[in-house]
Amino acid sequence: MKPLLEMMLEQSSGQKFLFLGRESLFTHKEAQRFLKKYAITLTTRLEEGVVAVIEHHRLNPVEEDISYEAYDQKIPLYKLEEFERLLSHTLVDDQVLMGLKLSNDQKRLHTLITNTHISDALFIKLLEMYQWSEDEEEDNNEDRSVVTATLRRFLDIKPNEEDLLFSPLTLKKLIGESSDPALLNALLTFPNFRFMQKGKQWITLREAIAGSPCLDEDGIGKLLRFREERVLFYLAANRSVPLALLKKFSDRNLNDVNEALASNNTIDDELFSKLLTKEEGVRQTLLAYQPISEKRFEMIEAREWLPDTYALLGQNEQIDPAIIPHLTKKGDPQLLQALAANPSLSAEILDSLCERKDSSLYPMLAANPSTSLTILEKLYREGREDQAILASLAGNFSTPEKILRELFELDIFEINEKLASNESLPLELLNILKIDTRLRNALTGNKTFTDNITQQLGL
């Protein structure tokens, strides 16, 4: 057996290594500097003193003949990639970066970026130094290989998923999954690619990064320097942005930015109060999505809004339970229905809503996973003739299995559609429902069903 390359280097002082094939990640000059530490000479000819051969995976006919001759002489052969891995691990990041800054050698920089053996930290610093093609319309091979190298390094791309490397959405996926602020900052040096989202809405690379919860102060500063209103919108909704900065955003008095601020749970009471004075859309977002304390409720009450405005509070899942009695006393139908559908409310509060004997609340209570089993069973017993109640129960994952099975036996399409989306429905019944092609969309969103399919396929 031939010795490991590391061992071969240690025991070959005064000898020669033959390099066959073209240069790859490192030039022969760089390889020679590395070999010099071991007192080994690099040669490109099979001559006396050669004790090892380093081969590129592609050789021309002449080089192949030399390789065969070296093999006949029982000279150990090593892959160039193995040698490059050892050399890469000896690189000193600061020295590499300083050399590139002094030379501005973009060709060398590109080669290093495609080197899979360097550290992530060095790779990210190299990305920030790379100069992208100025013509964004032109398909530049080097630019494309930098994007590919980035995706390969930070995403788990399986061999059967290679096509993902050429999809712009994969870069958006990387932004969404990355928890490294340094990588996000480096991605800001990329061209401002555009991604098509669901609903045919476009989002740019900078906007996607502005929405990342892992942004640091440096990244936020870089984004602000682009002076793009849509970037500001995503920053305003980002919980990682400091409160002081959010308040500065509000001073710009831009409606879209104010709506984004209204959805940001890190705003304080001062900013909450300020946003209450803004346009209707901003106020609606505040009431529906902000944590509502008793103090904030007092601010809302002081504005004397119409009753239907309070329905937004009813659907708010971050409302202080102490406020609920104040809301139920108002008796507004829309508000009560919103409360009955709110899964953040306690079973006790939902029980009290059921005790109002208001039949308009029953479908919402039947669909609410926080409704007590006692009430769900009562609604089923007393609502057998009400298809809206039965359909709500069919879609509720808290509905007892016995009731779900009885609803299945009814064989009513509207009820089956709800059952098909219910992850609590036994798999045996889901497999029966899949026969109805009209239920395909509902089943596709059912994790119990899709996980079973994935398991069967061995994925």
C-alpha positions in Angstrom: 0.0 0.0 0.0 1.2 3.5 -0.8 1.8 5.8 2.1 -0.6 8.7 2.8 0.3 11.9 1.0 1.0 13.6 4.3 3.5 10.9 5.3 5.0 11.0 1.8 5.7 14.7 2.2 7.3 14.2 5.6 9.7 11.5 4.3 10.7 12.9 0.9 13.2 15.6 1.8 15.6 16.2 -1.0 13.4 14.3 -3.5 11.1 15.4 -6.4 7.3 15.3 -7.0 6.2 15.0 -10.6 3.1 17.1 -11.5 1.1 15.9 -14.5 -1.8 17.8 -16.1 -2.8 21.4 -16.1 -2.8 23.7 -13.0 -6.0 23.9 -11.1 -6.7 25.7 -7.8 -3.0 26.5 -7.4 -0.2 27.4 -9.8 3.0 25.3 -10.0 4.7 28.3 -8.4 2.4 28.2 -5.4 2.7 24.4 -5.2 6.5 24.7 -5.2 6.4 27.2 -2.3 4.4 24.7 -0.3 6.8 21.8 -1.2 9.8 23.9 -0.3 8.8 23.6 3.4 9.5 19.9 3.0 12.7 20.4 0.9 10.9 18.8 -2.1 11.3 20.0 -5.7 8.4 20.2 -8.2 9.1 18.9 -11.6 7.0 18.3 -14.8 9.3 15.5 -16.2 9.8 11.9 -15.1 13.4 12.1 -14.1 15.7 10.7 -11.5 14.7 11.5 -7.9 10.9 11.5 -8.6 9.3 9.7 -5.6 5.6 10.7 -6.1 3.3 11.7 -8.9 0.5 14.3 -8.5 -2.1 13.9 -11.2 -4.9 16.1 -12.5 -8.0 14.1 -13.3 -7.5 15.0 -17.0 -4.3 14.2 -18.8 -3.3 14.6 -22.5 -2.0 11.5 -24.4 1.6 12.4 -23.7 0.9 12.9 -19.9 -1.0 9.6 -19.9 2.1 7.8 -21.3 4.2 9.3 -18.6 1.7 8.3 -15.9 1.8 4.7 -17.1 5.6 4.7 -17.1 5.6 6.1 -13.5 3.2 3.3 -12.6 5.4 0.7 -14.1 8.3 2.1 -12.0 6.0 1.7 -8.9 6.1 5.4 -8.1 3.0 6.2 -6.0 0.3 8.3 -7.7 -1.9 10.8 -5.9 -4.8 12.9 -7.1 -4.2 16.6 -7.5 -7.3 17.3 -5.4 -5.8 15.5 -2.4 -2.6 17.7 -2.7 -4.7 20.8 -3.1 -6.7 19.9 0.0 -3.5 19.7 2.1 -2.1 23.0 0.6 -5.5 24.8 1.3 -5.4 23.9 4.9 -2.1 25.6 5.3 -3.3 28.9 4.0 -3.2 31.8 6.4 -6.4 33.9 5.8 -4.9 37.3 6.6 -1.9 36.7 4.3 -4.2 35.5 1.4 -6.4 38.6 1.8 -3.6 41.0 2.0 -2.0 39.6 -1.1 -5.2 39.9 -3.0 -5.8 43.5 -1.9 -2.3 44.5 -3.0 -2.5 42.7 -6.4 -6.3 43.0 -7.1 -5.8 39.7 -8.9 -9.5 38.9 -9.7 -8.5 35.7 -11.6 -6.7 34.4 -8.5 -9.6 35.5 -6.3 -12.1 33.6 -8.5 -10.0 30.5 -8.3 -9.9 30.7 -4.5 -13.7 31.1 -4.3 -14.1 27.9 -6.2 -11.8 26.1 -3.8 -14.0 23.9 -1.6 -11.2 23.2 0.9 -10.8 26.7 2.3 -12.7 27.8 5.5 -16.2 29.4 5.4 -14.7 32.5 7.1 -12.1 33.0 4.3 -14.7 32.2 1.6 -17.1 34.9 2.9 -14.3 37.5 2.9 -13.3 36.6 -0.6 -16.9 37.0 -1.8 -16.9 40.6 -0.5 -13.8 41.3 -2.6 -15.1 39.7 -5.8 -15.9 42.2 -8.7 -19.1 41.3 -10.5 -19.6 41.9 -14.2 -21.0 45.4 -14.8 -23.3 44.1 -17.6 -26.1 42.4 -15.6 -27.8 41.3 -18.9 -24.8 39.3 -19.9 -24.5 35.7 -18.7 -21.0 35.8 -17.2 -19.5 32.3 -16.6 -17.3 33.5 -13.7 -20.2 35.2 -12.0 -22.4 32.2 -12.4 -19.7 29.9 -11.0 -19.4 32.2 -7.9 -23.1 31.9 -7.3 -22.9 28.1 -7.7 -19.9 27.8 -5.4 -21.8 29.8 -2.7 -24.9 27.6 -3.0 -22.9 24.4 -2.9 -21.0 25.5 0.2 -23.9 26.6 2.3 -26.8 24.5 1.1 -27.2 20.7 1.1 -27.6 20.1 -2.6 -28.1 16.4 -3.3 -26.8 14.8 -6.6 -30.3 14.5 -8.0 -30.9 18.2 -7.2 -28.2 19.7 -9.3 -30.7 21.7 -11.3 -31.4 23.8 -8.1 -27.9 25.4 -8.6 -29.3 27.2 -11.7 -32.5 28.5 -10.1 -32.5 32.0 -8.7 -34.9 30.9 -6.1 -32.2 28.7 -4.6 -30.3 31.9 -3.7 -33.4 33.2 -2.0 -33.6 29.9 -0.1 -30.0 30.4 1.1 -30.9 33.9 2.4 -34.0 32.5 4.2 -32.0 29.6 5.9 -28.8 31.4 6.7 -28.2 32.4 10.4 -24.8 33.9 9.7 -24.8 37.7 9.5 -21.4 37.7 7.9 -22.7 35.6 5.0 -25.8 37.9 4.6 -23.5 40.9 4.5 -21.4 39.2 1.8 -24.5 38.4 -0.3 -25.2 42.1 -0.4 -22.2 42.5 -2.7 -24.1 40.2 -5.3 -26.0 41.8 -8.1 -29.6 42.7 -7.0 -31.2 39.6 -8.4 -35.0 39.4 -8.5 -37.0 36.4 -7.4 -40.6 35.5 -8.3 -42.6 34.5 -5.2 -46.0 32.8 -4.8 -48.8 35.0 -6.1 -46.4 36.3 -8.8 -44.9 38.9 -6.5 -41.3 39.9 -7.2 -38.8 40.4 -4.4 -35.1 41.5 -4.9 -32.1 40.0 -3.2 -31.7 43.1 -1.0 -35.3 43.0 0.0 -35.0 39.4 1.0 -31.9 40.0 3.1 -33.6 43.0 4.7 -36.3 40.6 6.0 -33.8 38.2 7.6 -34.0 38.1 11.4 -30.2 37.4 11.5 -29.1 40.7 10.2 -26.5 42.5 12.3 -25.8 46.3 12.6 -23.3 46.2 9.7 -25.8 44.6 7.4 -28.5 47.0 8.3 -26.2 49.9 7.6 -25.3 48.5 4.2 -28.9 48.1 3.3 -29.8 51.6 4.3 -27.0 53.0 2.1 -28.9 51.6 -1.0 -31.7 54.2 -0.2 -34.4 51.9 -1.6 -37.9 52.4 -0.2 -38.8 48.7 -0.6 -35.7 47.7 1.4 -36.8 50.2 4.0 -40.2 48.5 4.1 -38.7 45.1 4.9 -36.3 46.5 7.5 -39.3 48.2 9.2 -41.0 44.8 9.6 -37.8 43.1 10.8 -37.6 42.4 14.5 -33.8 42.4 14.5 -33.7 46.1 13.7 -33.1 48.3 16.8 -36.1 50.2 18.2 -34.3 53.6 17.8 -33.9 52.9 14.1 -37.6 51.9 13.8 -38.6 55.2 15.3 -36.5 57.0 12.7 -38.3 55.1 10.0 -41.6 56.3 11.3 -40.4 59.9 11.0 -40.3 59.5 7.2 -44.1 59.1 7.3 -44.3 56.6 4.4 -47.6 54.6 4.4 -46.0 51.3 3.4 -43.3 51.7 5.9 -45.8 52.6 8.7 -47.8 49.4 7.9 -44.6 47.4 8.2 -43.8 49.0 11.5 -47.3 48.2 12.7 -46.6 44.5 12.1 -43.3 44.6 14.0 -43.8 43.2 17.5 -40.7 45.0 18.9 -42.3 48.5 18.7 -42.9 50.2 22.1 -46.0 51.9 23.4 -44.7 55.3 22.2 -44.5 54.2 18.6 -47.7 52.2 18.9 -49.5 55.4 20.0 -47.9 57.3 17.1 -49.0 54.8 14.6 -52.6 54.8 15.9 -52.9 58.3 14.3 -51.9 57.0 10.8 -53.9 55.7 7.9 -56.7 53.1 8.3 -54.5 50.3 7.0 -51.8 51.0 9.5 -54.4 51.1 12.4 -55.9 47.8 11.2 -52.5 46.1 11.2 -51.8 47.4 14.7 -55.1 46.1 16.1 -54.8 42.7 14.4 -51.2 41.8 15.0 -49.6 43.8 17.8 -49.5 42.6 21.4 -52.4 44.4 23.1 -51.9 45.2 26.8 -54.4 47.0 29.0 -52.4 50.2 28.4 -52.6 49.9 24.7 -56.3 49.0 25.0 -56.9 52.3 26.8 -55.2 54.1 23.9 -57.5 52.4 21.4 -60.6 53.1 23.5 -59.7 56.8 23.7 -60.1 57.1 19.9 -63.8 56.1 20.0 -63.7 54.0 16.9 -66.7 52.3 15.3 -67.7 48.8 16.6 -66.5 46.9 13.6 -63.0 48.2 14.2 -62.9 46.1 17.4 -63.4 42.9 15.4 -59.7 43.2 14.5 -58.9 42.9 18.2 -61.0 39.8 18.4 -58.8 38.0 15.9 -55.6 39.2 17.6 -53.7 36.2 19.1 -51.5 38.4 21.3 -54.2 40.1 23.3 -54.1 40.3 27.1 -56.8 37.9 28.5 -57.8 40.7 31.0 -59.2 42.7 28.0 -61.5 39.9 26.8 -64.4 40.7 29.2 -64.3 44.3 28.0 -64.7 43.1 24.4 -67.4 40.6 25.0 -69.5 43.3 26.8 -69.6 45.3 23.6 -71.8 42.6 22.1 -70.8 43.4 18.5 -71.6 40.3 16.3 -68.4 40.6 14.2 -66.3 41.0 17.3 -67.9 38.0 19.0 -67.4 35.8 15.9 -63.7 36.9 15.7 -63.2 36.0 19.4 -65.0 32.6 18.9 -62.5 31.8 16.1 -59.4 33.0 18.0 -57.3 29.9 19.0 -55.2 31.9 21.5 -58.2 32.2 23.9 -58.6 29.8 26.8 -61.2 27.0 26.7 -62.9 28.8 29.6 -63.4 32.0 27.6 -64.6 30.0 24.6 -67.0 28.1 26.8 -68.5 31.4 28.1 -69.0 32.4 24.4 -70.9 29.2 23.8 -73.1 29.9 26.8 -74.4 33.0 25.1 -76.6 30.7 23.0 -75.7 32.7 19.9 -75.9 30.2 17.0 -73.9 32.5 14.7 -70.8 31.7 16.9 -71.2 27.9 16.7 -69.3 27.3 13.4 -66.4 29.4 14.7 -66.3 27.5 18.0 -66.6 24.2 16.2 -63.5 25.1 14.1 -61.4 26.4 17.0 -58.8 23.9 18.1 -58.8 25.5 21.6 -62.5 24.8 22.2 -63.0 22.2 24.9 -63.9 18.6 24.0 -67.1 19.0 26.0 -68.3 21.9 23.8 -67.1 20.2 20.6 -69.2 17.1 21.5 -72.1 19.3 22.4 -72.0 21.2 19.1 -71.8 17.8 17.2 -74.9 16.4 19.1 -77.0 19.6 18.7 -75.8 20.6 15.2 -76.3 17.5 13.2 -78.6 19.3 10.8 -76.2 22.3 10.4 -73.7 21.5 7.7 -71.6 24.6 8.5 -71.0 23.3 12.0 -70.3 19.8 10.8 -67.8 21.1 8.2 -66.1 23.2 10.9 -65.8 20.1 13.1 -64.4 18.1 10.2 -61.5 20.5 9.8 -60.7 20.9 13.5 -57.7 18.7 14.5 -59.0 18.8 18.1 -62.2 17.0 17.1 -62.4 13.5 18.7 -61.6 10.7 16.3 -65.0 9.1 16.9 -66.7 12.2 15.6 -64.3 12.5 12.6 -65.1 8.9 11.6 -68.9 9.5 11.8 -68.5 12.7 9.7 -66.6 10.6 7.1 -69.5 8.2 6.9 -71.8 11.1 5.8 -69.9 11.2 2.5 -70.7 14.9 1.8 -68.1 16.7 -0.4 -67.9 19.9 1.6 -67.3 17.9 4.8 -64.9 15.5 3.0 -62.9 18.5 1.8 -62.4 19.7 5.4 -61.6 16.1 6.6 -58.9 15.8 3.8 -57.1 18.8 5.3 -57.3 17.5 8.9 -54.0 16.1 10.1 -55.9 14.2 12.9 -57.9 12.1 10.5 -56.7 8.5 10.5 -54.4 7.7 7.6 -56.6 4.8 6.5 -59.4 7.3 5.8 -57.1 9.8 4.1 -56.1 7.1 1.7 -59.7 6.5 0.8 -60.3 10.2 0.3 -57.4 10.4 -2.2 -59.5 8.5 -4.7 -61.5 11.7 -5.1 -59.3 13.9 -7.4 -61.2 17.0 -6.2 -59.6 16.6 -2.8 -56.0 16.7 -4.2 -55.3 20.2 -3.0 -56.6 19.6 0.5 -54.6 16.4 0.8 -51.4 18.1 -0.5 -51.5 20.5 2.5 -52.1 17.7 5.0 -48.8 16.8 6.7 -50.0 13.4 7.9 -50.8 12.4 4.4 -47.7 13.9 2.7 -45.3 12.5 5.4 -46.7 9.0 4.7 -46.1 9.4 1.0 -42.5 10.6 1.6 -41.9 7.6 3.9 -43.2 5.2 1.3 -40.9 6.7 -1.4 -38.0 6.4 1.0 -37.1 10.1 0.7 
